[in-house]
Amino acid sequence: MASLLKPLIILADGDPLSPKQPKNLPGNIGTSTDNLIGWSLTGALIACLLGFIFGCALIGVGHNTERPDMAARGKRSVLWSLVAAAGVGTVFGLVKAFYNIGQG
């Protein structure tokens, strides 16, 4: 079993279960901006998660009560929640990339 997990640990850049120090933005941006970005990303991901959960609930209620319009709204909510979560996931990398471009 341990030989099966070795490639996964290598792909995950070490042990995936051990906590790692968060990477801060370089330069003079400072910890206040890191905190602001971190809290806003966390809030946005929580909103995406709530949208996904409520969308799944709408799908279930819409199908069980034979309301196709409600089920369709739930499906749209689930889709857009996933798209928004993917967008939020790329924001920190984009901010760091543009900051590095501005420094160079």
N, C-alpha and C positions, 0 to 999 in steps of 0.2 A: 504493500500500500504506500509506503514511503517513497518508493521509486516512481510511483505514478504522480505524486505531488511535487516532485523536484522540478519538472518543467514549468508547473504553474507558479511556483515560488520565484523561479528565475524570470518569468514573464511579468510578474507583479513587482519586480524590483525589490526583492527582499520578502520578509514575512508580511503578508497582507493584514494580519491581525494585530501586529504591534503598532502602537501609536507613533506617529511621526510628527516632528515639529512643522508647523505651517510655514510655507514660504512667503516672505514679505516682499512687497514691491521694493525694487532697489532705489538707491539714491535718497533724495531729500523729501520724498513723498510723505514719509513718516507713518507712525502707528495710527494716528487719528483717521487718515484716509483709508488705511487697511481695515480699521474697525467699521467705518462707514460702508465700505464696499462689502465687507463680510456680513454685516447685519442686513443690508439691502438684498444681497443674494440669498441669505437664509429666509428672509420674509417672502421673497419672490418664489422660492421653491416651496415654501409652505402654502402659498396661494395656489400654486400649480397642483400640489397634492390635494388640496381641498376641492379644487375644480375637477380633478380626476375622480375623487370619491363621490362627489355629488352627481357627476355625469354618469357614473356606473349605477348610482341609485335611480337616476331618471330612466336609464335604459331598463332596469328591472321593473320599475313601477309602470312604465309605458307599455312594456310587453305584457305584463300580467293584467293590466286593466284595458288592454286592446286600444291603446291610444298611440298610433304610429307617429304622430307629430311629437309627442313627448319623448318617445324612444329615439327619434331622429335628433332632437335637441341634445339628448344625453350623449349620443354618438359624436356629435360635433364638439361637445364640451370635452369629452375624453381626448379626441384628436388634437384640439387646440391646446389642451393642458400639456400633452406630451410634446408638442412643437414648442411651446413656451418654455418648458423645462429644458429642452435641448438648447434653446437660445440662451437661457440664463447660464447654462453650464459653460458656454463659450465666452461669456463676458469677461471674466477675470483674465483669461489668456489674451483676449484682444486688448484690454487695458494695458497689460504688461508689454505686449508687442509694440503698441503705439508709443508707449513711454520710452522703450528702448530705441525706437526709430528717432524719437525726438532728441534723445541724448547723443546719438551718433552723428 
